Amino acid sequence: MDVSLRQLQVFRAVARHRSFSRAAEELVISQPAVSAQIKALEQILNVPLFQRTGRGVELTEAGRQLLPYAERMLDLLDEALSAVRELRCAQRGQVRVAASTTAGIYVVPKALGAFHRAYPGVELSLDVLNRFAVHQRLLAGDADLAIMGLIEDPQDLEIAQFLPNELVVIASPRHPLARRHQIPLEEIAREAFLVREIGSGTRADTERIFAEAGFPIRVAMELRSNGAIK
C-alpha cells in the first residue's frame, strides 16, 4: 500500500499541534478519522510516528525524520495547484501570437501592450509574417493566436471578426487620379501597381476583387513589406 497525500496532511497537522483533537479541528474531520489515518501510515512505514505524553503527543525519531519530507511534498503540491490555478486565470503562461504584416505593424503591438499591463505574468511573443505564413504557423501549432484577414478555408479553426479591414487604392498626390473621389475599377485596372509578395493577404484580396470584376491586375513591382511600398 502506498502512502497517500491525505495521510501526510493528517500527519503534518498532528505534528504541528501535538494533538489529535486539534488536528481534527484544523482538518474538519473527526478525531477517530485522524487516528485511523495515522495508524494506517504507521502500518505502511512499520514504525511508530508519535508517542503519547501527559500534554498530548510527541514525534518519535521516525516522525521527526519524516516531517520535513512530508512538509516539502505538501508544499510542492500547493505550489503546483497554485500554478495551475494561475494559468487557468491567465495570470501566468505563454501566448504565441502570429500576425499578418499590416495587423502586426499597426494593430497588434498596441493590443499586446494593453494585455501585458493587465497580465504581466504572461509571456508574449509576436511573429509578423504574410497571411499565408501566419495561417501555416497556426495549423502547425506554432502559434496560439493568429491575427490576420479572413481566410477562405478555416480548416476547423475558431474565427472571430473584431476589426474592419478596408482596402483602398493609394497613389502619389501627383498622380492624375489622386484628386478624384469616384473612380471606376475598369479605369483603375489600367494602372500599374506596386504589390506585396504572393502569400500576402492584401495581394490575395486585391487579386480576388479584380478577378471577380473580370480585370487582370498589372504588376509593376513586387515588394515584401508595406514599408518598402511606401
Number of C-alpha atoms within 10 A of each C-alpha: 8 7 12 11 13 11 19 21 18 24 25 20 20 25 20 14 16 19 17 22 18 16 23 20 13 12 14 9 13 14 17 12 13 23 17 14 19 21 18 16 22 18 12 12 14 10 14 16 23 22 11 12 9 6 8 14 17 20 19 15 12 14 20 14 12 16 18 12 12 18 15 11 15 17 12 12 13 11 12 12 12 12 15 14 13 14 15 11 11 16 17 17 16 14 15 16 22 28 26 24 24 22 20 21 13 10 14 21 13 12 10 15 13 12 13 14 10 12 15 14 15 17 13 15 12 17 17 19 22 26 28 16 17 26 23 12 20 17 15 9 10 13 20 13 17 22 23 23 19 14 14 6 8 11 8 7 10 7 11 8 9 7 8 7 12 5 9 7 8 12 14 9 9 8 9 9 16 13 10 7 7 7 10 8 12 13 9 16 16 12 12 12 18 18 23 21 16 15 16 23 21 22 18 17 15 16 16 15 15 16 12 9 12 11 16 15 19 14 12 10 12 15 13 16 16 14 7 10 13 9
